[in-house]
Amino acid sequence: MFQSTLVFTEADAAASLAAMRAAVPGDGTTVAPARYGVRWDDTLDAVRWGSNVAEMAVATTTRESDDCWVFQILTVADEPVTLRVRHVAPPKVIELSAVAGLFGDRQDLVDRLFDRVNAAFRMYGAKARPVIYDEPAP
């Protein structure tokens, strides 16, 4: 019969904790909001959240390089938006560029998306996370 409850001994608990701590670089216990207000590590969550608030949906996500994500987004009216998020040096941390509309002429959509995505980055940046996810100190 399968035992569904596992009781750790003190030695088991210590070994398990040590293994979990070893998997995280740094001490993993110091948490703080983002040093510069936003974190590169929050890019995927911030873009998805901001797009949703802007009444848009992320269709595809492509990592162009270690410092660049490209998102293909659709509006509720099925208009395409290409959003590029680049990792830049602090204190800016992120840089957004986008083209929207069938002919690339919908600056209103770009402005709305930037506003919502930037707000999402700030929202995620205000949350305390282990400092290992933050930008390095100057």
C-alpha positions in Angstrom: 0.0 0.0 0.0 1.2 3.5 -0.8 1.9 5.7 2.1 0.6 9.2 1.5 2.2 10.9 4.5 5.9 11.2 4.8 7.4 12.2 8.2 10.8 13.8 8.0 13.3 13.1 10.7 15.4 16.1 11.8 18.2 14.8 9.6 15.8 14.5 6.6 14.5 18.0 7.2 18.0 19.4 7.4 19.1 17.6 4.2 16.0 18.8 2.3 16.4 22.4 3.4 20.1 22.3 2.5 19.3 21.0 -1.0 16.6 23.7 -1.6 18.9 26.5 -0.4 21.8 25.2 -2.6 19.5 25.4 -5.7 19.2 29.2 -5.3 22.2 31.5 -5.9 22.9 33.9 -3.0 21.3 33.5 0.3 17.8 33.6 -1.2 16.3 35.1 2.0 16.9 38.8 1.4 13.8 40.2 -0.3 13.1 43.8 -1.5 11.3 45.7 -4.1 13.2 46.3 -7.4 16.2 48.6 -6.9 15.2 50.7 -9.9 11.5 50.3 -9.8 11.4 47.5 -12.4 13.0 44.1 -13.0 14.1 42.6 -16.3 13.1 39.2 -14.7 9.5 40.3 -14.6 9.2 40.9 -18.4 7.0 38.0 -19.3 4.5 38.6 -16.5 4.5 42.4 -17.0 3.8 42.2 -20.7 1.1 39.6 -20.3 -0.6 41.6 -17.5 -0.3 44.9 -19.3 -1.5 43.5 -22.6 -4.6 42.1 -20.9 -5.4 45.4 -19.2 -5.0 47.1 -22.6 -7.5 44.6 -24.0 -4.9 42.8 -26.0 -3.6 39.3 -25.9 -0.1 37.9 -26.3 -0.2 35.5 -29.2 3.5 34.5 -29.4 6.7 35.2 -27.4 10.2 35.0 -28.9 13.5 35.4 -27.1 15.7 37.1 -29.7 18.7 37.3 -27.3 19.5 37.4 -23.7 18.6 41.1 -23.7 15.5 41.1 -26.0 12.0 39.6 -26.0 9.6 40.1 -28.9 5.9 39.7 -28.4 3.3 39.3 -31.2 0.1 40.7 -29.7 -3.5 40.9 -31.0 -6.1 43.5 -30.1 -9.7 42.7 -29.5 -10.3 44.1 -33.0 -7.7 41.5 -34.3 -5.2 44.2 -35.1 -1.5 43.1 -34.9 1.0 44.6 -32.5 4.7 43.8 -32.3 6.2 44.7 -29.0 10.0 44.5 -28.4 11.3 44.7 -24.9 15.1 45.3 -24.5 17.2 45.0 -21.3 19.2 48.1 -20.9 21.6 49.4 -18.3 20.2 50.7 -15.0 18.6 52.9 -14.0 16.3 52.5 -17.0 16.4 48.6 -17.0 13.9 48.2 -19.9 13.2 49.8 -23.2 10.0 49.3 -25.1 9.4 49.7 -28.9 6.3 48.7 -30.9 4.5 48.8 -34.2 0.7 48.5 -34.3 -2.0 48.1 -36.9 -2.1 46.5 -40.3 0.0 49.3 -41.8 1.9 50.2 -38.7 -0.1 53.4 -38.2 -1.9 52.8 -34.9 0.2 54.9 -32.5 -2.9 55.1 -30.2 -2.6 51.3 -29.7 1.1 51.6 -29.0 0.6 54.4 -26.5 -2.1 52.4 -24.7 0.0 49.3 -24.6 3.1 51.2 -23.3 1.1 52.8 -20.6 -0.3 49.5 -19.3 2.9 47.5 -19.7 5.0 50.2 -17.9 2.4 50.2 -15.1 2.6 46.4 -14.9 6.4 46.6 -14.7 6.1 49.1 -11.8 3.5 46.9 -10.1 5.7 43.8 -10.2 8.8 45.9 -9.3 7.1 47.1 -6.1 6.7 43.5 -4.9 9.4 42.2 -2.7 11.3 39.3 -4.3 14.7 37.8 -3.5 17.3 40.3 -4.4 19.1 37.8 -6.6 16.4 38.7 -9.3 17.3 42.4 -9.1 19.6 44.4 -11.3 23.2 44.5 -10.0 24.2 47.4 -7.8 26.1 50.2 -9.5 
